[in-house]
C-alpha cells in the first residue's frame, strides 16, 4: 500500500490504543477544536510522513511502543513499523498554541464551549515557546473567544507582537474581523487560516449558527490579496452531511481563489457524536478531488510554513501524502 492509502485507512479509524513501554513524552493534548478535552493523541510517522491518532483504550487499532519512540502500528491485518514523534506543542516541529481555551460560539461539532478552558497569559505563551525553541521551526497560534471577537483579536495581536523576537515564521488561525488579515500582516505573520468549516452555506448555518459565512469568505479573499496565493488556508470538515459533489465545488471555490483547503475528517464529538467518521473510500475519493484542484490552481502544499498543512497529521494532504 502507498502511504496515502495507509493514511486514509488510519484516518478512517481515527483512534488507537497505546500499549508497551511508557510513552508520556510523546502524547499531545488539544485545547481547541473538536479534539479538545480527550485522552490526548500521538503522532505516528514513517519516514517523512505522519498521521495523528487520538488515544482510546477501546480502539480497534493499536500502537505498541517498544521504547525510545520506536513503535509498531497494528491496523486490521496490517503491521507498520515507525516511530512516535515528540510534539513541540500540540504537533511536531511547531509550537502550536491555543491562546483562549473557551468560546462564546456553539458550533455543533465542537466541545470547546463545554470545557470552559482558561486564557493563557502572554508571559506563559512566551515561556512555552522558549521551552521548545530548540526543536521547533515555526509558531502557530489559534484561539477560542473569551468575550468578543474584537477583544480576542486584540489580545492575539498582542501575543504575536511578543513572539516576533523568536525569528520564527508565525501562522495564525482565529475567528476574524474584516480587518484581521491587514493587522496580522502588518505584524509580520506569514500565513493565516480562517475556517469556512462546512462545504455548503446550508450546512454552515446548521453547524455554526453564530458565525458569519459571507464575512469569512470576504476575509479569505482579502487575505489572498495581502499574503499571496498559497499562504491562506481554510478548514472544511468532511462528514457533516455534504455530498461528494458539494465537497468538490467547495474545494474548487477555495483553490480558484488561491486558498488551500484543509480537509479535516469529522471527529464525532459534542453535537456531532451521532455522525459517522468518513470512510476510507470517501477520504480517498476526496483526496483525488483535492489533488486535481490544487494542481489546476497551481497551489503547492509543500510550501506551507506553519499550521495544519505544514504538519499534515490530521488530514490527507496532496503533495505531502503521496
Secondary structure, 3 states (H helix, E strand, C coil): CCHHHHHHHHHHHCEEEEEECCCHHHCECCCCCCCCCCCCEEEEEECCEEEEEEECCCCCCEEEEEECCEEEEEECCEEEEEEECCCCEEECCEEEEECECCECCCCCCCCHHHHCCCECCHHHHHHHHHHHHHHCCEEEEECCECCCHHHHHHHHHHHHHHHHHHCCEEEEECCCCCCHHHHHHHHCCCEEECCCECCCHHHHHHHCCCCCHHHHHHHHHHHHHHHCCCCEEEEEEECCCCCHHHHHHHHHHHHCCCCEEEEEECCCCHHHCCCCCCCHHHHHHHHHHHHHHHHHHCCCHHHCCCHHHHHCCCCCCCCCCC
